[in-house]
C-alpha cells in the first residue's frame, strides 16, 4: 500500500533576526490511507509548522515529503497550488469563509476553481451539505450561523474536490467545548467513511477522536501511539473554550 504521507528526515529552520530557530527537527513519519492522526505537543513545539510543510504552505529546509506516492517538497508554488486543489484539503482554526458568499457557494467554490463542471460541482456540494447537516442553511451567509456551523462549512469546502488527504490545523481552537465536539464528530464520521485526516490540536479530548497521535517536543516526534485522554463526547456538556 502506498502511504498517503511519508516524510524523511524533515527539518525546518527559521531565521529570526540572525538567530536560527529549529521548528521541525528530523521528522520521519509514514501515514497510511484511512488513518486519522492527531499531532500534539506544547505551544511552539512545531505542530503547525509540520502541518504547513505537509500542505505546501511552507518549504522544508531539508528532507523529503511524499504525498500519495509523489515527491512534493521540490514542487513550484504553481504545482503546489494544483496539488492543494486536487489532493489536499485544508481546514484552519479561523474559518476563512468568504463573507459575501452563501454557505452553499462557499462549499462549491473550490470545485469551480478546479475546473469541475457546474453540474458535478453542484452535486458534490449538495451531497456534502446533507452529510454535514447544513442543507437547511445552504442560502445563509456565514455571519448568520454559529461558529461550529461555520467550521462545518469550512470542512465541506475542504472536501468538495474529494482530496486524498485532509489537513486540519486546530479546527476546534476557536470553538467552545460543545461546538468542538460537534466538529470532531464530523471529522470522525468522515474518517469512518475512509477519509485520511491529519489534525493538529492542543486538546487531548479532541485528539482522542483520532486513532493515532504524534507527540512533538522541540520539533521532534517523541511519541507515536494511540491517543491518551478523555473522549470528546464525555466533555460535550461542559462549558468553556478550547483555545
Rosetta blueprint (number, residue, H / E / L):
1 X L
2 X L
3 X L
4 X L
5 X E
6 X E
7 X E
8 X E
9 X E
10 X E
11 X E
12 X E
13 X E
14 X E
15 X E
16 X E
17 X L
18 X L
19 X E
20 X E
21 X E
22 X E
23 X E
24 X E
25 X E
26 X E
27 X E
28 X L
29 X L
30 X E
31 X E
32 X L
33 X L
34 X L
35 X L
36 X E
37 X E
38 X E
39 X E
40 X E
41 X L
42 X L
43 X L
44 X L
45 X L
46 X L
47 X H
48 X H
49 X H
50 X H
51 X H
52 X H
53 X H
54 X H
55 X L
56 X L
57 X L
58 X L
59 X L
60 X L
61 X L
62 X E
63 X E
64 X E
65 X E
66 X E
67 X E
68 X L
69 X L
70 X E
71 X E
72 X L
73 X L
74 X L
75 X L
76 X L
77 X H
78 X H
79 X H
80 X H
81 X H
82 X H
83 X H
84 X H
85 X H
86 X H
87 X L
88 X E
89 X E
90 X E
91 X E
92 X L
93 X L
94 X L
95 X L
96 X L
97 X L
98 X L
99 X L
100 X L
101 X L
102 X E
103 X H
104 X H
105 X H
106 X H
107 X H
108 X H
109 X H
110 X H
111 X H
112 X H
113 X H
114 X L
115 X L
116 X L
117 X L
118 X H
119 X H
120 X H
121 X H
122 X H
123 X H
124 X H
125 X H
126 X H
127 X H
128 X H
129 X H
130 X H
131 X H
132 X L
133 X L
134 X L
135 X H
136 X H
137 X H
138 X L
139 X L
140 X L
141 X E
142 X H
143 X H
144 X H
145 X L
146 X L
147 X H
148 X H
149 X H
150 X H
151 X H
152 X H
153 X H
154 X H
155 X H
156 X H
157 X H
158 X H
159 X H
160 X L
161 X L
162 X L
163 X L
164 X L
165 X E
166 X E
167 X E
168 X E
169 X E
170 X L
171 X L
172 X L
173 X L
174 X L
175 X L
176 X E
177 X H
178 X H
179 X H
180 X H
181 X H
182 X H
183 X H
184 X H
185 X H
186 X H
187 X H
188 X H
189 X H
190 X H
191 X H
192 X H
193 X L
194 X L
195 X L
196 X E
197 X E
198 X E
199 X E
200 X E
201 X L
202 X L
203 X L
204 X H
205 X H
206 X H
207 X H
208 X L
209 X L
210 X L
211 X L
212 X E
213 X E
214 X E
215 X E
216 X E
217 X E
218 X L
219 X L
220 X E
221 X E
222 X E
223 X E
224 X E
225 X E
226 X L
227 X L
228 X L
229 X L
230 X L
231 X L
232 X H
233 X H
234 X H
235 X H
236 X L
237 X L
238 X L
239 X L
240 X L
241 X E
242 X L
243 X L
